[in-house]
Amino acid sequence: MPALQLSLQFGDVKDAARHRAALPRHSVARWIRHALQSDAEITVRIVDLEEGQALNRDYRQKDYATNVLTFDYTQAPLVTADLVLCAPVVVKEAKENRKTLQAHYAHLLVHGTLHAQGYDHETGDADAEAMEALEIGVLAGLGFANPYR
């Protein structure tokens, strides 16, 4: 199992206790480690709608909050990245998809960790299918159902 140096941060998030309960540090580390192929230093930050929208606008030129943003800095020999998850978007999507908050956070952390290692679902159908298959496999190994069903 790859080594992971993890920083878990919570911004000024409404219902912070609910998000902290869904994201115990040992679980977050376990989910990320299972998606890693090499050692890593990763910061996970849980943010509110305003911070999520500002980051997406400033770095991706998309003026809305999205579920997870991956800022990948290096991939070798060490993966270094920031994963920013927008709490209100995650809550909304979990509810719409009838998932637990924890299951949706696990999926998004696996998804973001794969992005941090160079996987990209927006470069073509084959890449999207490969990334989705990896996500499904990692999540199954962690005891979570296929997030795409």
C-alpha positions in Angstrom: 0.0 0.0 0.0 1.5 3.4 -0.9 2.5 5.8 1.8 0.3 8.9 2.2 0.9 12.1 4.0 -2.7 13.5 4.4 -3.9 17.0 5.4 -7.7 17.1 6.0 -9.1 20.6 6.2 -12.6 21.9 6.7 -13.5 25.4 5.6 -16.4 27.4 7.0 -19.0 24.8 6.0 -22.6 24.7 7.1 -23.4 21.6 9.1 -19.7 21.0 9.5 -20.3 18.2 12.1 -22.2 16.2 9.5 -19.3 16.4 7.0 -16.7 15.6 9.7 -18.8 12.5 10.7 -18.8 11.4 7.0 -15.1 11.9 6.7 -13.2 10.4 9.5 -9.5 10.9 8.9 -8.7 7.1 8.9 -11.4 6.5 6.3 -10.3 9.3 4.0 -6.7 8.0 4.2 -7.9 4.5 3.4 -10.0 5.6 0.4 -7.2 7.6 -1.1 -4.5 5.0 -0.5 -6.6 2.4 -2.4 -6.7 4.7 -5.4 -2.9 5.5 -5.3 -0.3 3.8 -7.4 2.6 5.5 -5.7 3.4 7.4 -2.5 1.6 10.8 -2.1 1.2 14.0 -0.2 -2.4 15.1 -0.6 -4.5 17.8 1.0 -8.2 17.4 1.1 -10.2 20.5 1.8 -14.0 20.6 2.3 -15.4 24.0 1.3 -18.6 26.0 1.1 -20.4 27.0 -2.1 -18.7 30.4 -2.3 -15.2 29.0 -2.1 -16.0 26.1 -4.4 -17.4 28.5 -7.1 -14.5 30.9 -6.8 -11.9 28.2 -7.3 -13.8 26.7 -10.2 -14.2 30.1 -11.8 -10.6 31.2 -11.2 -8.8 28.0 -12.2 -11.2 26.4 -14.8 -13.1 29.5 -16.0 -16.4 27.8 -15.1 -18.5 30.0 -12.9 -20.3 27.5 -10.7 -19.3 25.2 -7.8 -18.5 21.6 -8.8 -18.3 18.5 -6.6 -14.5 18.0 -6.7 -11.5 20.0 -8.0 -8.1 18.3 -8.3 -5.0 20.5 -8.3 -2.2 18.1 -9.3 1.3 19.3 -8.9 3.5 16.3 -9.4 2.9 12.7 -10.4 6.4 11.2 -10.0 8.2 10.1 -8.0 5.6 11.4 -5.5 2.0 12.4 -6.2 1.3 15.8 -4.7 -2.1 17.3 -5.0 -4.9 19.2 -3.4 -8.5 17.8 -3.6 -11.2 20.4 -3.0 -14.7 19.1 -2.4 -17.7 21.5 -2.2 -19.8 20.3 0.7 -23.2 21.6 -0.5 -22.7 20.1 -4.0 -21.8 16.8 -2.5 -24.8 16.8 -0.2 -27.1 17.7 -3.2 -25.7 15.0 -5.4 -25.7 12.3 -2.7 -29.4 13.0 -2.1 -30.3 13.1 -5.8 -28.5 9.8 -6.4 -29.8 8.2 -3.2 -26.3 7.5 -1.9 -25.1 8.1 1.6 -23.0 11.2 2.1 -20.0 9.0 3.0 -20.3 6.8 -0.1 -20.4 9.9 -2.3 -17.4 11.4 -0.6 -15.5 8.1 -1.0 -16.3 8.1 -4.7 -15.3 11.7 -5.2 -12.0 11.2 -3.3 -11.2 8.2 -5.4 -12.1 10.1 -8.5 -10.0 13.1 -7.5 -7.0 10.9 -6.6 -7.1 9.3 -10.0 -7.1 12.7 -11.6 -4.0 13.6 -9.5 -2.3 10.6 -11.1 -3.0 11.8 -14.6 -6.3 10.0 -15.4 -8.7 12.1 -17.3 -12.3 11.3 -18.3 -12.7 14.4 -20.5 -10.1 13.4 -23.2 -12.2 10.8 -24.9 -14.6 7.9 -24.5 -11.8 5.3 -24.0 -10.1 7.4 -21.3 -13.5 7.9 -19.6 -14.3 4.2 -19.6 -10.9 3.3 -18.2 -11.1 5.8 -15.4 -14.7 4.7 -14.6 -13.6 1.1 -14.5 -10.8 1.9 -12.1 -13.2 3.9 -9.8 -15.7 1.0 -9.8 -12.9 -1.5 -8.9 -11.3 0.6 -6.2 -14.7 1.4 -4.6 -15.7 -2.3 -4.7 -12.5 -3.2 -2.9 -13.5 -0.7 -0.3 -17.0 -2.1 0.1 -18.9 0.5 -1.9 -21.4 -0.1 -4.6 -20.9 0.9 -8.2 -21.4 4.7 -8.1 -22.6 4.8 -11.7 -25.7 2.7 -11.2 
